[in-house]
Structure formats: structure tokens, C-alpha cells
Amino acid sequence: MKHVSTLAVSLRWGEGDEEPVGRLATRDGKTYVEFDDAFLASGRLLSWFLRTPRPGVLQGPDAPFSGLHGVFDDSLPDGWGRLLIHRRAAASKINPLSLTPLDMLACMGEWAMGALVYRPESEEPVETGAIDLDQIATQSRQVLTGAPEALFPTLLRVGGSPGGARPKAVVCRDDQSGALIHGALVAPEGWSHWLVKFRGKDDPADIGPIEQAYAGMARAAGLTLPPTRLLPSGSPKTPAYFAAQRFDRVGPAGRLHLHSACGHLHADFRQPSLDYKTLMILTFQLTKDHRQVVEMFRRAAFNLFAHNRDDHGRQFAYLMDRTGSWSLAPAYDLTYADGPGGEHSTAILGEGRDPGERHLRAMATEFSIPPADVTGIIDQVRGAVDRWRDFAEDNGVGRTSRSRIGAVIAPRRAGKKP
């Protein structure tokens, strides 16, 4: 690991298909971007915040992304991945506090989520190989409490790129046998790209089954999700791991540009700074598709009734293909969660502490969603959430978690299943 002062930025759309975007530079604590002339001439929108880019050198705003524009900050991990980078820096005798945003992006290199890639990379490549989920889970727990330096390079490549606080592994999975490998930017024939999550420091032991139960419940509520599944551990005493197929990858080598809502809007995801009304406006501005606005409304209803209050701006994302066409990314990171101070991170018409159906209906009116459609969506979401105990039992959620969550989100069926 070493400090860098400049980085070339490209969009990798597939194997052998890389398009220059520009270059990043840092000087005197400030970060700058200069876009490639050909990319500017293409007229495509890389980010809503940068919807009117111009030639020349642009200074990044001081807040909220430490001098980076949000589109590049989205390439950086938060939580788990950032912890790995900081530990790796310390092991290399570099003060983690001295790392600049460009240093962090250099660590991501071509492993960032989405299609953006950064050069030069500052980490040694890790060879492709089989992965043992139990071993990675154990090593991840060791990192949370202090771990041997030798663990960091592999863990950083295995799961250092995605956002979020929980340890993760980025893997390729054989669609037939279920075998897993890590370290492959291009999936072998018959394999696909997946993201596997592990238990965080404050998570219940059955967090994997809980998230899979929520995924099933969300599909029943009509939300669009990527394929998900539980991957068994090697011990009957250890709950299975939650895995989701990556929606920023297309086939073995294809990629899509991935950009979060908070990155588009330059909103600090660590603060309750967004409203679902804003997300619905952004969705229409990017996609020009009212159906996707309705999908965002459905997610607001689900997060409300399923008590997913950790619904901050990095929990919503958009995908752009090579033509510049934007779409709302599938829903992800759906689980039971209390937000900051018990409130939703994203409010509904300004109400974060105690939003209800009346707020949903008032918001739908502002976006010309017919009342009958609103009623249908709310009824479908409520009906799915009322079946929490069914989804939980089917996916191996423990009795304690079933009861704890059910008492909040499905009290009308509390007496039917333990």
C-alpha cells in the first residue's frame, strides 16, 4: 500500500471493453476531476450531481464525501471494507488517518462495485481459488477483534469492495454444483457473480436466515429483488449465510454503472437527510418511467410496515448501461432494523419517527398514483408482512428472532406461530 496523487478512471463495460472517463488528482488536501473529452461529448449522465459537467479541472465539494464527488465516493466501501483498508495501512506502517480518498480508490482498483475502475491499483492481486465460507467468517470475526496481518490482503480482495457494515465475500458461484471461488473478475462458463454476507459484531446469530426471510417477504410484497439464497455452513450449529446475485454484473464479464441515491444527490447517508418524495423525484428524473416511481413507492411501504428503518441513501441505487439509460436497481439490504434514534433514515413526507399509511397515501397523491393502485400496493405489502412467521420458519429463523420481529411487524398473527 502506498500514497497516490493521480488516478485514471474508466468505465469497464466488459472484457476488453473499457471507456476512459477522466482522471482524479489530489493536492493540498483537495481532490480534483478532469473528464475525458470524448466522454463529455457522449452526453451521457454519469451522476445527477454532475448533470452539467464541463471541460477543465473541477474541484470536488468539501462535503459530504471528503472532497470526492459522490459518483466516485460510491466506489469506496464503508464499514467493513474501510476497516480492512485501515488495518492494512497500519500493517504497512502507514497512518490510516493519512489516507486520502485517492489512496482508498487505488485500493479498490478494478474491484469496486459497478463499472468504474481506477488505476494504478495499490494492492497486489490475489489468485483465484476456492473459498471456504466458514473460514472467511472466522477470519472476519478475528479482524473485528484484531487479526494477523497476513489475513488482510485476501479479505480485502474477497470482500472489501461492497458498502455496508457487515463482513462480506464477493464470489463466483457454479450455477450447477454450487461451488464457490473468489478472485475472479470474469466468471467462468456456467458461473455467476454473487455477494455473501456474514454476521456482524452486533448481529443475531441467525442474521442470514432473517435476511433471506425478508427477501421472500419482499417478493411477496411485489418488490423487485435479485436472486437470493442461503448457503449452508459446515456446522449444523452455525446458521446459513445469506447470498444475493450481483445486479451490477451481466453475464461472465459484463458490468453496469452503479450509483447510490445519496451519491447522486450528495446527501450524507450517515445522517437522516432524505425523504422518499425526493427519491421518487430522482427516480423519475433518471428513468423517465412512472412505473419505476411506483416501485420506489412500494419500497417505502415495505420499509414502513416491515420496520426496516436503516433505509438510508446508500440502500437505494440506480444502474446505467453503456447507452446511458438509467433504471432503478433491485432492492437490497432488506431486514429488520432500527434507524438512528429509532427513526427512519429516510422520512415519508417529512415524518421519520412515526410515519403511517396516511403519509404514504398523501405522497402517492403528489405523484398521481391512482388511489385504487395505492390501496392494492398497501394491501399486498401488509399481507406479505403479516406472513412474517411463515417466511421466518421456512428459512430457519430462530424462535427468539421470529417472536421478537413478529411482535413488531406482524402483531395480528402473533398467536398463530411461536
C-alpha positions as CSV (number, residue, x, y, z in Angstrom):
1,M,0.0,0.0,0.0
2,K,1.3,3.5,-0.9
3,H,0.1,7.0,-1.3
4,V,-1.0,8.1,-4.8
5,S,-1.6,11.6,-6.2
6,T,-3.4,10.8,-9.5
7,L,-5.7,8.1,-10.8
8,A,-7.1,7.3,-14.2
9,V,-10.8,6.5,-14.2
10,S,-12.6,4.3,-16.7
11,L,-15.9,2.5,-17.2
12,R,-15.4,-1.2,-17.8
13,W,-18.4,-2.5,-19.7
14,G,-17.0,-5.9,-20.3
15,E,-13.8,-7.9,-21.0
16,G,-11.7,-5.8,-23.4
17,D,-14.3,-3.0,-23.4
18,E,-13.1,-0.1,-21.3
19,E,-14.0,3.5,-21.8
20,P,-11.9,6.4,-20.4
21,V,-13.9,8.7,-18.1
22,G,-11.1,11.1,-16.9
23,R,-8.6,11.4,-14.2
24,L,-8.6,12.3,-10.5
25,A,-5.9,14.2,-8.7
26,T,-5.3,15.4,-5.1
27,R,-3.3,18.4,-4.0
28,D,-3.1,20.2,-0.7
29,G,-6.0,18.2,0.8
30,K,-8.3,18.9,-2.2
31,T,-9.5,16.5,-4.8
32,Y,-10.0,17.3,-8.5
33,V,-11.5,15.6,-11.5
34,E,-11.0,16.3,-15.2
35,F,-13.3,14.4,-17.6
36,D,-12.2,12.9,-20.8
37,D,-13.3,15.0,-23.8
38,A,-14.8,12.0,-25.6
39,F,-16.8,11.0,-22.6
40,L,-18.1,14.6,-22.2
41,A,-19.1,14.6,-25.9
42,S,-21.1,11.4,-25.5
43,G,-23.6,13.4,-23.5
44,R,-24.3,10.6,-21.0
45,L,-25.2,11.4,-17.4
46,L,-22.6,9.8,-15.1
47,S,-24.3,11.3,-12.0
48,W,-27.3,13.6,-11.3
49,F,-25.0,15.9,-9.3
50,L,-22.7,16.2,-12.3
51,R,-25.5,16.5,-14.9
52,T,-23.9,19.6,-16.4
53,P,-20.2,18.7,-16.5
54,R,-17.8,20.9,-18.4
55,P,-14.2,20.6,-19.7
56,G,-11.4,21.5,-17.5
57,V,-10.5,20.7,-13.9
58,L,-13.3,20.6,-11.4
59,Q,-12.7,20.7,-7.6
60,G,-14.7,18.2,-5.6
61,P,-17.0,19.7,-2.9
62,D,-15.7,19.5,0.6
63,A,-18.8,17.8,2.0
64,P,-20.2,15.2,2.5
65,F,-17.6,12.9,0.8
66,S,-14.3,14.2,1.9
67,G,-13.6,16.1,-1.2
68,L,-14.8,13.5,-3.7
69,H,-17.8,13.8,-6.0
70,G,-20.5,11.3,-4.9
71,V,-20.1,9.1,-8.0
72,F,-16.5,8.3,-7.1
73,D,-17.2,8.0,-3.4
74,D,-19.7,5.3,-4.2
75,S,-16.7,3.2,-5.3
76,L,-15.4,3.3,-1.7
77,P,-16.6,0.8,0.8
78,D,-17.9,1.9,4.2
79,G,-17.9,0.0,7.4
80,W,-16.3,-3.4,6.8
81,G,-14.2,-2.6,3.8
82,R,-12.9,0.6,5.2
83,L,-11.9,-1.2,8.4
84,L,-9.9,-3.6,6.3
85,I,-8.1,-0.8,4.4
86,H,-7.2,1.0,7.6
87,R,-5.9,-2.2,9.2
88,R,-3.9,-2.9,6.1
89,A,-2.4,0.6,6.1
90,A,-1.4,0.2,9.8
91,A,0.2,-3.1,9.0
92,S,2.2,-1.3,6.2
93,K,3.4,1.3,8.7
94,I,1.1,3.9,7.2
95,N,-1.1,6.1,9.5
96,P,-4.7,5.2,8.4
97,L,-5.6,8.9,9.1
98,S,-3.2,9.9,6.4
99,L,-5.0,8.0,3.7
100,T,-6.6,10.2,1.1
101,P,-9.8,9.4,-0.9
102,L,-7.5,8.6,-3.9
103,D,-5.4,6.2,-1.8
104,M,-8.6,4.4,-0.9
105,L,-9.8,4.3,-4.5
106,A,-6.4,2.9,-5.6
107,C,-7.1,0.0,-3.1
108,M,-10.3,-0.7,-4.9
109,G,-8.7,-0.6,-8.4
110,E,-10.9,-2.7,-10.7
111,W,-12.7,-4.4,-7.8
112,A,-15.2,-1.6,-7.0
113,M,-18.9,-2.3,-7.3
114,G,-20.3,-1.1,-10.6
115,A,-18.3,-0.4,-13.7
116,L,-15.9,2.3,-12.6
117,V,-12.2,1.2,-12.4
118,Y,-9.2,3.1,-11.1
119,R,-5.5,2.8,-12.0
120,P,-2.9,2.4,-10.8
121,E,-4.0,-0.2,-8.2
122,S,-2.1,-0.2,-4.9
123,E,-2.7,-3.8,-3.8
124,E,-1.1,-7.0,-5.0
125,P,-3.5,-9.3,-6.9
126,V,-4.9,-12.3,-5.2
127,E,-5.1,-15.5,-7.2
128,T,-8.4,-17.1,-8.0
129,G,-9.2,-20.1,-5.7
130,A,-11.9,-22.0,-3.9
131,I,-13.4,-20.2,-0.9
132,D,-14.4,-21.7,2.5
133,L,-17.2,-19.6,3.9
134,D,-16.7,-20.8,7.4
135,Q,-13.1,-19.9,7.3
136,I,-13.8,-16.4,5.9
137,A,-16.5,-15.9,8.6
138,T,-14.0,-16.9,11.3
139,Q,-11.3,-14.6,9.9
140,S,-13.8,-11.8,9.6
141,R,-14.6,-12.1,13.3
142,Q,-10.8,-12.1,14.1
143,V,-10.4,-8.8,12.2
144,L,-13.1,-7.2,14.3
145,T,-11.1,-8.0,17.4
146,G,-7.6,-7.8,15.9
147,A,-6.1,-10.2,13.5
148,P,-2.8,-11.4,11.9
149,E,-1.5,-9.1,9.2
150,A,-1.5,-11.9,6.7
151,L,-5.3,-12.0,6.6
152,F,-5.8,-8.5,5.3
153,P,-4.8,-8.8,1.6
154,T,-7.1,-11.8,1.0
155,L,-10.0,-10.5,3.0
156,L,-9.7,-7.1,1.2
157,R,-10.0,-8.8,-2.2
158,V,-12.6,-11.3,-1.1
159,G,-15.0,-8.7,0.4
160,G,-13.5,-5.3,0.7
161,S,-15.4,-3.6,-2.1
162,P,-19.1,-3.6,-1.1
163,G,-20.6,-1.0,1.2
164,G,-22.2,-1.7,4.5
165,A,-21.0,-2.6,8.0
166,R,-21.2,-6.4,7.8
167,P,-18.3,-8.6,6.5
168,K,-18.9,-9.8,3.0
169,A,-17.4,-12.0,0.3
170,V,-17.6,-11.3,-3.4
171,V,-17.6,-14.7,-5.1
172,C,-18.4,-16.6,-8.3
173,R,-20.8,-19.5,-7.9
174,D,-21.2,-22.5,-10.2
175,D,-24.8,-22.5,-11.2
176,Q,-25.0,-26.3,-11.3
177,S,-22.9,-27.5,-8.4
178,G,-23.0,-24.5,-6.1
179,A,-19.2,-24.4,-5.8
180,L,-17.6,-21.1,-4.9
181,I,-14.4,-19.3,-5.9
182,H,-13.1,-15.8,-5.2
183,G,-10.6,-13.6,-7.0
184,A,-12.3,-13.9,-10.5
185,L,-13.2,-10.6,-12.2
186,V,-14.6,-12.7,-15.1
187,A,-16.9,-15.6,-14.1
188,P,-16.1,-19.0,-15.7
189,E,-18.5,-20.5,-18.1
190,G,-21.7,-21.6,-16.2
191,W,-20.8,-19.5,-13.1
192,S,-22.4,-16.2,-11.9
193,H,-21.3,-13.3,-9.6
194,W,-22.7,-13.3,-6.0
195,L,-22.3,-11.4,-2.8
196,V,-22.2,-13.4,0.5
197,K,-22.8,-11.7,3.9
198,F,-21.5,-12.8,7.3
199,R,-22.6,-11.9,10.8
200,G,-21.5,-8.5,12.1
201,K,-20.4,-7.8,15.7
202,D,-23.9,-6.7,16.8
203,D,-26.0,-9.1,14.7
204,P,-28.0,-12.0,16.0
205,A,-26.6,-15.5,15.1
206,D,-29.4,-16.1,12.6
207,I,-29.0,-12.8,10.6
208,G,-28.6,-14.8,7.4
209,P,-31.9,-16.6,7.7
210,I,-33.6,-13.3,8.8
211,E,-32.4,-11.5,5.6
212,Q,-33.5,-14.4,3.4
213,A,-36.9,-14.4,5.1
214,Y,-37.2,-10.7,4.4
215,A,-36.2,-11.3,0.8
216,G,-39.0,-13.8,0.4
217,M,-41.4,-11.5,2.2
218,A,-40.4,-8.5,0.0
219,R,-41.0,-10.6,-3.2
220,A,-44.5,-11.5,-1.9
221,A,-45.0,-7.8,-1.4
222,G,-44.3,-7.2,-5.0
223,L,-40.7,-5.7,-4.8
224,T,-38.1,-6.4,-7.4
225,L,-35.1,-8.2,-5.9
226,P,-32.1,-10.1,-7.3
227,P,-32.0,-13.9,-6.9
228,T,-31.1,-14.7,-3.3
229,R,-30.4,-17.9,-1.4
230,L,-29.0,-19.3,1.8
231,L,-25.6,-21.0,1.6
232,P,-25.1,-23.7,4.3
233,S,-22.3,-23.6,6.7
234,G,-20.1,-26.6,7.5
235,S,-21.5,-26.9,11.0
236,P,-25.1,-27.7,12.0
237,K,-24.8,-25.2,14.9
238,T,-23.9,-22.3,12.5
239,P,-26.8,-20.8,10.6
240,A,-26.6,-20.5,6.8
241,Y,-25.1,-17.5,5.1
242,F,-27.2,-15.0,3.1
243,A,-26.2,-14.6,-0.6
244,A,-27.5,-12.4,-3.3
245,Q,-26.7,-12.4,-7.0
246,R,-24.9,-9.2,-8.1
247,F,-27.1,-7.0,-10.2
248,D,-24.1,-4.8,-11.3
249,R,-22.8,-7.7,-13.3
250,V,-24.2,-9.0,-16.6
251,G,-23.1,-12.5,-17.6
252,P,-19.5,-13.6,-17.1
253,A,-17.8,-10.2,-17.7
254,G,-20.4,-7.5,-18.3
255,R,-20.8,-4.6,-15.9
256,L,-23.3,-1.8,-15.2
257,H,-22.5,1.6,-13.7
258,L,-23.9,1.6,-10.2
259,H,-24.7,4.8,-8.3
260,S,-26.4,5.3,-5.0
261,A,-29.2,7.8,-4.3
262,C,-27.0,9.6,-1.7
263,G,-24.2,9.8,-4.2
264,H,-26.5,11.2,-6.9
265,L,-27.8,13.8,-4.5
266,H,-24.7,14.4,-2.4
267,A,-26.6,13.6,0.7
268,D,-24.8,12.2,3.8
269,F,-26.1,8.7,4.3
270,R,-24.8,8.8,7.9
271,Q,-27.5,11.4,8.7
272,P,-31.3,11.2,8.2
273,S,-31.2,13.6,5.3
274,L,-33.5,12.2,2.6
275,D,-37.3,11.8,2.1
276,Y,-39.0,9.2,-0.1
277,K,-40.6,12.0,-2.0
278,T,-37.0,13.1,-3.0
279,L,-36.2,9.5,-4.1
280,M,-39.3,9.3,-6.2
281,I,-38.5,12.6,-7.9
282,L,-34.9,11.4,-8.5
283,T,-36.2,8.1,-9.9
284,F,-38.4,9.9,-12.4
285,Q,-35.7,12.3,-13.4
286,L,-33.2,9.5,-14.1
287,T,-35.5,6.9,-15.7
288,K,-38.5,8.9,-17.1
289,D,-40.5,5.9,-16.2
290,H,-43.5,6.3,-13.9
291,R,-43.6,2.5,-13.2
292,Q,-40.2,2.8,-11.5
293,V,-41.5,5.7,-9.4
294,V,-44.3,3.4,-8.3
295,E,-41.7,0.7,-7.5
296,M,-39.9,3.3,-5.2
297,F,-43.3,4.0,-3.5
298,R,-43.7,0.2,-2.9
299,R,-40.3,0.1,-1.2
300,A,-41.3,3.0,1.0
301,A,-44.4,1.0,2.0
302,F,-42.4,-2.2,2.6
303,N,-39.8,-0.5,4.7
304,L,-42.5,1.2,6.8
305,F,-44.5,-2.0,7.5
306,A,-41.5,-4.3,7.8
307,H,-39.7,-2.0,10.2
308,N,-36.6,-1.5,8.0
309,R,-35.6,1.8,9.4
310,D,-32.0,1.7,8.3
311,D,-33.2,2.9,4.9
312,H,-30.5,5.5,4.3
313,G,-29.4,6.8,0.9
314,R,-26.9,4.1,0.2
315,Q,-29.7,1.5,0.4
316,F,-31.2,2.7,-2.9
317,A,-29.2,2.6,-6.1
318,Y,-29.6,3.1,-9.9
319,L,-27.9,1.3,-12.8
320,M,-26.7,2.8,-16.1
321,D,-25.9,0.8,-19.2
322,R,-23.4,1.7,-21.9
323,T,-26.1,3.7,-23.8
324,G,-26.6,6.0,-20.8
325,S,-30.0,4.5,-19.9
326,W,-30.8,4.5,-16.2
327,S,-33.0,2.1,-14.2
328,L,-33.8,1.6,-10.5
329,A,-31.6,-1.1,-9.2
330,P,-33.3,-4.1,-7.5
331,A,-34.0,-3.8,-3.8
332,Y,-31.3,-4.9,-1.4
333,D,-30.2,-4.9,2.3
334,L,-33.8,-5.5,3.5
335,T,-34.0,-6.6,7.1
336,Y,-35.5,-5.7,10.4
337,A,-33.6,-2.6,11.6
338,D,-34.0,0.3,13.9
339,G,-32.8,3.6,12.4
340,P,-31.0,6.5,14.1
341,G,-32.8,7.3,17.3
342,G,-35.5,4.8,16.4
343,E,-36.5,6.8,13.3
344,H,-36.4,6.0,9.6
345,S,-33.3,7.3,8.0
346,T,-35.5,8.3,5.0
347,A,-38.6,10.1,6.0
348,I,-42.0,9.9,4.4
349,L,-43.2,13.5,3.7
350,G,-41.0,14.7,6.5
351,E,-42.2,12.2,9.1
352,G,-39.4,9.9,10.3
353,R,-40.4,8.9,13.8
354,D,-43.9,7.7,13.3
355,P,-44.9,7.6,9.6
356,G,-48.1,5.7,8.7
357,E,-50.5,4.9,5.9
358,R,-51.8,8.4,5.7
359,H,-48.3,9.7,4.8
360,L,-48.0,7.0,2.1
361,R,-51.3,7.9,0.6
362,A,-50.6,11.7,0.7
363,M,-47.2,11.1,-1.0
364,A,-48.8,8.8,-3.7
365,T,-51.3,11.6,-4.5
366,E,-48.4,14.0,-5.2
367,F,-47.1,11.5,-7.9
368,S,-50.5,10.8,-9.5
369,I,-50.6,7.2,-8.4
370,P,-54.3,6.2,-8.6
371,P,-56.0,5.6,-5.1
372,A,-57.0,2.1,-6.2
373,D,-53.4,1.3,-7.1
374,V,-52.2,2.7,-3.8
375,T,-54.7,0.5,-1.9
376,G,-53.6,-2.5,-3.8
377,I,-50.0,-1.9,-3.1
378,I,-50.6,-1.3,0.6
379,D,-52.8,-4.4,1.0
380,Q,-50.2,-6.5,-0.8
381,V,-47.4,-5.3,1.4
382,R,-49.4,-5.6,4.6
383,G,-50.4,-9.1,3.6
384,A,-46.9,-10.2,2.9
385,V,-45.6,-8.7,6.2
386,D,-48.4,-10.4,8.1
387,R,-46.9,-13.7,6.9
388,W,-43.6,-13.0,8.6
389,R,-43.7,-16.1,10.7
390,D,-44.2,-18.3,7.7
391,F,-41.2,-16.8,5.9
392,A,-39.1,-17.0,9.0
393,E,-39.9,-20.6,9.8
394,D,-39.3,-21.7,6.2
395,N,-35.8,-20.1,6.2
396,G,-34.7,-21.3,9.6
397,V,-35.0,-18.2,11.7
398,G,-34.7,-18.9,15.4
399,R,-37.7,-18.9,17.7
400,T,-36.4,-15.8,19.5
401,S,-35.9,-13.7,16.4
402,R,-39.3,-14.9,15.0
403,S,-41.1,-13.7,18.1
404,R,-39.1,-10.5,18.5
405,I,-39.6,-9.3,15.0
406,G,-43.1,-10.7,14.7
407,A,-44.3,-8.8,17.7
408,V,-43.5,-5.5,15.9
409,I,-44.3,-6.2,12.3
410,A,-47.0,-8.9,12.4
411,P,-48.8,-8.5,15.7
412,R,-52.1,-9.6,14.2
413,R,-50.7,-13.1,13.8
414,A,-48.7,-13.2,17.0
415,G,-50.7,-16.1,18.4
416,K,-50.6,-18.3,15.4
417,K,-46.9,-19.3,15.3
418,P,-44.3,-19.1,18.0
